[in-house]
């Protein structure tokens, strides 16, 4: 899609559940950080500007963001008071104006560019707010999206949902888009009248509807909005990305003799009629030209074959 698009990437958490000193969004999947996967998807979806909201002392995250999106602006959320509070840390970027404002989490590496394009298209089609929804196997704990067709009527948190509302299978995926013309007005009206005294993005739906504006829900798979908080979840995301990369390689004309034994990096480039024998690992920075064969038990990184 064309037009000016601002993407606000929220980087939350210190990775404590990862049992690691490394910031959570810098953990790798397919040889690239969680954050980089998000930024690459945004760029492919036509994002023209990116604002990354970080906590204090996140210099490594800043460097990573700018290595994948050189023009990325960095904003610091000095105290954590909810998702809407985090977005408004980038208020200066929103004030400059955009056709749409995407709010994405830095720990959702499985989001696809085409899904981000659908969010943008929903806003271009007249929605003031568009939210991604999914249908988990177990919806316990998730906010429910109460809809009428594609129209999003309200978001009900699990704890506040009635018995009938808890039967709603469509749940809040968290990723969302705002029309640039009304984004600041809606965000500015979000209050903190709740038990935690925090500012929640989910309140944007009720505010927009009270303003007579349209709100919509777009359904995606659970994988696309899956956040990574533990090493087990990191491993699960790795498996999904590897499956996607192998399928793309096969469709592009490479031969993978035993696909499930081949480990690819996100930036691996394979030519046509390339043959990859079993048990091959590709690290970052590998290009394999047309017709080459990579023998079993090879481990390549930074190589041009």
C-alpha positions as CSV (number, residue, x, y, z in Angstrom):
1,X,0.0,0.0,0.0
2,X,1.1,3.6,-0.6
3,X,0.7,6.5,1.7
4,X,2.4,7.6,4.8
5,X,2.3,5.0,7.5
6,X,3.7,5.3,11.0
7,X,4.4,2.0,12.9
8,X,4.9,2.1,16.7
9,X,6.7,-0.9,17.9
10,X,6.4,-1.5,21.6
11,X,9.3,-3.2,23.3
12,X,8.2,-4.4,26.7
13,X,9.8,-6.6,29.3
14,X,13.3,-7.4,30.4
15,X,13.3,-11.0,29.4
16,X,13.1,-12.3,33.0
17,X,10.9,-15.2,32.0
18,X,13.6,-16.1,29.4
19,X,16.0,-16.6,32.3
20,X,18.5,-14.3,30.4
21,X,20.3,-11.0,30.7
22,X,19.6,-10.4,27.0
23,X,16.6,-8.1,26.2
24,X,13.7,-10.3,25.2
25,X,13.3,-8.8,21.7
26,X,17.0,-9.5,20.9
27,X,16.6,-13.3,21.2
28,X,17.0,-14.9,17.8
29,X,14.7,-16.9,15.6
30,X,16.2,-18.2,12.3
31,X,19.3,-16.2,13.0
32,X,17.6,-12.8,13.5
33,X,16.2,-11.1,16.5
34,X,12.5,-11.1,17.3
35,X,12.5,-7.3,16.8
36,X,14.1,-7.6,13.4
37,X,11.4,-10.0,12.1
38,X,8.8,-7.4,13.1
39,X,10.7,-4.5,11.4
40,X,11.2,-6.5,8.2
41,X,7.5,-7.3,8.0
42,X,6.6,-3.7,8.6
43,X,9.0,-2.5,5.8
44,X,7.5,-5.1,3.4
45,X,4.0,-3.8,4.3
46,X,4.9,-0.3,3.3
47,X,5.7,1.3,6.6
48,X,7.4,4.7,5.9
49,X,8.2,5.6,9.5
50,X,8.9,3.5,12.6
51,X,8.9,4.6,16.2
52,X,10.3,2.1,18.7
53,X,9.2,2.6,22.3
54,X,11.7,1.1,24.8
55,X,12.4,1.1,28.5
56,X,15.3,3.0,30.0
57,X,18.9,1.8,29.2
58,X,18.0,-0.2,26.1
59,X,20.9,0.9,23.9
60,X,21.3,-2.6,22.4
61,X,17.7,-2.5,21.3
62,X,18.2,0.9,19.7
63,X,21.1,-0.3,17.7
64,X,19.2,-3.4,16.5
65,X,16.2,-1.4,15.5
66,X,18.3,1.1,13.4
67,X,20.3,-1.7,11.8
68,X,17.0,-3.1,10.2
69,X,15.2,0.2,9.9
70,X,17.8,3.0,9.7
71,X,15.4,5.9,10.1
72,X,13.7,4.4,13.2
73,X,13.0,6.9,16.0
74,X,13.5,5.8,19.6
75,X,11.2,6.9,22.4
76,X,11.7,6.0,26.0
77,X,8.8,5.0,28.3
78,X,10.4,5.9,31.6
79,X,7.6,4.2,33.7
80,X,5.3,1.4,32.7
81,X,1.7,2.5,32.9
82,X,0.0,0.4,30.3
83,X,0.0,-0.1,26.5
84,X,-1.7,3.2,25.7
85,X,0.8,5.0,27.9
86,X,3.6,3.3,25.9
87,X,2.1,4.4,22.6
88,X,1.8,8.0,23.7
89,X,5.5,8.0,24.5
90,X,5.8,8.4,20.7
91,X,3.3,11.2,20.7
92,X,5.7,13.5,18.8
93,X,5.8,11.0,15.9
94,X,2.0,10.7,15.8
95,X,1.6,14.5,15.8
96,X,3.5,14.8,12.6
97,X,0.6,13.0,10.9
98,X,0.2,9.8,9.0
99,X,-2.5,8.0,7.0
100,X,-2.4,5.2,9.4
101,X,-0.7,4.3,12.7
102,X,0.1,0.7,13.4
103,X,0.7,-0.5,16.9
104,X,2.8,-3.7,17.0
105,X,4.6,-5.6,19.7
106,X,8.3,-6.3,19.3
107,X,8.0,-9.9,20.5
108,X,5.6,-11.1,17.7
109,X,8.0,-12.4,15.1
110,X,5.4,-14.4,13.2
111,X,3.3,-11.5,12.0
112,X,3.2,-11.5,8.2
113,X,3.5,-8.4,5.9
114,X,0.2,-9.2,4.2
115,X,-1.6,-9.1,7.5
116,X,-0.2,-5.7,8.3
117,X,-1.3,-4.6,4.8
118,X,-4.9,-5.8,5.7
119,X,-4.8,-3.7,8.9
120,X,-3.7,-0.7,6.8
121,X,-6.4,-1.4,4.2
122,X,-9.1,-1.5,6.9
123,X,-8.1,2.0,8.0
124,X,-8.0,3.2,4.4
125,X,-11.5,1.7,4.0
126,X,-12.9,4.0,6.7
127,X,-12.2,2.3,10.0
128,X,-10.9,4.5,12.8
129,X,-9.6,1.4,14.7
130,X,-8.8,-2.1,13.4
131,X,-7.8,-4.9,15.7
132,X,-6.5,-8.4,14.9
133,X,-8.4,-11.3,16.5
134,X,-7.7,-15.0,16.7
135,X,-9.4,-18.2,17.9
136,X,-7.2,-20.0,20.5
137,X,-7.8,-23.6,21.5
138,X,-8.3,-22.3,25.1
139,X,-9.6,-18.7,25.3
140,X,-9.4,-18.5,29.1
141,X,-7.8,-15.3,30.1
142,X,-8.1,-13.5,26.8
143,X,-10.3,-10.5,26.1
144,X,-13.2,-11.3,23.8
145,X,-14.0,-9.4,20.6
146,X,-17.8,-9.0,20.3
147,X,-18.6,-8.5,16.7
148,X,-21.3,-8.0,14.1
149,X,-19.8,-9.3,10.9
150,X,-16.5,-7.5,10.6
151,X,-17.7,-4.7,12.8
152,X,-16.2,-4.7,16.3
153,X,-18.8,-3.7,18.8
154,X,-16.7,-4.0,22.0
155,X,-13.8,-5.7,23.7
156,X,-14.7,-7.5,27.0
157,X,-11.9,-8.7,29.3
158,X,-12.3,-12.3,30.4
159,X,-12.8,-11.3,34.1
160,X,-15.6,-8.9,33.1
161,X,-17.3,-11.2,30.6
162,X,-20.7,-12.6,31.1
163,X,-21.4,-16.3,30.7
164,X,-22.6,-15.7,27.2
165,X,-19.7,-13.4,26.3
166,X,-17.3,-16.1,27.4
167,X,-18.6,-18.3,24.7
168,X,-17.3,-15.9,22.1
169,X,-14.3,-17.7,20.4
170,X,-12.7,-14.6,18.8
171,X,-10.1,-13.2,21.1
172,X,-8.0,-10.0,21.2
173,X,-4.6,-10.4,19.5
174,X,-3.4,-7.0,20.6
175,X,-2.0,-5.7,17.3
176,X,-4.0,-2.8,15.9
177,X,-4.2,0.1,13.6
178,X,-5.6,3.7,13.9
179,X,-6.6,6.1,11.3
180,X,-4.0,8.9,11.5
181,X,-6.6,11.7,11.5
182,X,-8.2,10.6,14.8
183,X,-5.5,8.5,16.5
184,X,-4.3,11.2,18.9
185,X,-7.8,12.2,19.8
186,X,-8.8,8.6,20.7
187,X,-5.5,7.9,22.5
188,X,-5.8,11.2,24.5
189,X,-9.2,10.1,25.8
190,X,-8.0,6.8,27.3
191,X,-8.1,7.1,31.1
192,X,-6.8,5.0,33.9
193,X,-9.9,4.3,35.9
194,X,-9.1,0.7,36.6
195,X,-7.6,-1.3,39.5
196,X,-4.1,-1.0,38.2
197,X,-4.4,2.7,37.3
198,X,-3.0,2.0,33.9
199,X,-3.9,3.2,30.4
200,X,-5.1,0.4,28.2
201,X,-5.2,0.4,24.3
202,X,-8.3,-1.8,24.4
203,X,-10.3,1.2,25.7
204,X,-9.8,2.8,22.2
205,X,-12.7,0.8,20.8
206,X,-15.3,2.1,23.2
207,X,-14.0,5.6,22.8
208,X,-14.0,5.5,19.0
209,X,-17.6,4.1,18.9
210,X,-18.7,6.8,21.4
211,X,-17.3,9.3,18.9
212,X,-19.5,7.7,16.1
213,X,-16.5,6.1,14.4
214,X,-16.2,2.7,12.9
215,X,-14.2,-0.1,14.5
216,X,-13.4,-3.5,12.9
217,X,-11.9,-6.8,13.7
218,X,-9.7,-8.9,11.3
219,X,-9.3,-12.6,12.0
220,X,-5.8,-14.2,11.8
221,X,-4.2,-17.4,13.0
222,X,-3.0,-17.6,16.5
223,X,0.6,-17.9,15.3
224,X,0.6,-14.4,13.8
225,X,-0.1,-12.7,17.1
226,X,1.8,-15.1,19.3
227,X,4.0,-13.2,21.7
228,X,7.3,-14.7,22.9
229,X,7.9,-14.7,26.7
230,X,9.7,-18.0,27.4
231,X,12.4,-20.1,25.9
232,X,9.8,-22.8,25.2
233,X,7.8,-20.2,23.2
234,X,11.0,-19.1,21.5
235,X,11.6,-22.7,20.4
236,X,8.0,-23.1,19.1
237,X,8.4,-19.9,17.1
238,X,11.6,-21.2,15.6
239,X,9.8,-24.4,14.5
240,X,7.1,-22.3,12.8
241,X,9.6,-20.0,11.0
242,X,11.7,-23.0,9.8
243,X,8.6,-24.6,8.3
244,X,7.8,-21.3,6.5
245,X,11.3,-20.9,5.2
246,X,11.5,-24.5,4.0
247,X,8.2,-24.2,2.2
248,X,9.3,-20.9,0.5
249,X,12.6,-22.5,-0.6
250,X,10.8,-25.5,-2.1
251,X,8.3,-23.3,-3.9
252,X,11.2,-21.2,-5.3
253,X,12.7,-24.2,-6.9
254,X,15.3,-25.6,-4.4
255,X,15.4,-29.3,-3.7
256,X,15.5,-30.2,0.0
257,X,16.1,-33.9,0.2
258,X,14.9,-34.1,3.8
259,X,13.4,-30.7,4.6
260,X,12.8,-31.4,8.3
261,X,16.6,-31.8,8.8
262,X,17.5,-28.5,7.1
263,X,17.8,-25.4,9.3
264,X,17.6,-22.1,7.4
265,X,18.4,-18.5,8.4
266,X,15.8,-15.8,7.7
267,X,18.2,-14.2,5.1
268,X,19.3,-17.5,3.4
269,X,19.2,-17.1,-0.4
270,X,18.9,-20.2,-2.5
271,X,19.0,-20.2,-6.3
272,X,17.0,-22.4,-8.7
273,X,17.9,-26.1,-8.9
274,X,19.9,-25.9,-5.7
275,X,20.0,-29.3,-3.9
276,X,20.3,-29.4,-0.1
277,X,21.2,-32.8,1.3
278,X,20.0,-33.8,4.8
279,X,21.3,-32.3,8.0
280,X,22.5,-28.9,6.8
281,X,22.5,-25.7,8.9
282,X,22.6,-22.2,7.4
283,X,23.7,-19.4,9.6
284,X,23.2,-15.7,8.6
285,X,24.5,-14.3,5.4
286,X,24.5,-17.3,3.0
287,X,23.8,-17.1,-0.8
288,X,23.8,-20.3,-2.8
289,X,23.8,-19.8,-6.6
290,X,21.7,-21.8,-9.2
291,X,22.6,-25.4,-9.6
292,X,24.8,-25.8,-6.5
293,X,24.7,-28.8,-4.2
294,X,25.2,-28.5,-0.4
295,X,26.4,-31.8,1.0
296,X,25.1,-33.4,4.2
297,X,26.3,-32.2,7.6
298,X,27.5,-28.8,6.3
299,X,27.3,-25.7,8.5
300,X,27.5,-22.5,6.4
301,X,27.6,-18.8,7.6
302,X,28.5,-15.7,5.8
303,X,29.2,-17.8,2.6
304,X,28.6,-17.3,-1.1
305,X,28.5,-20.7,-2.9
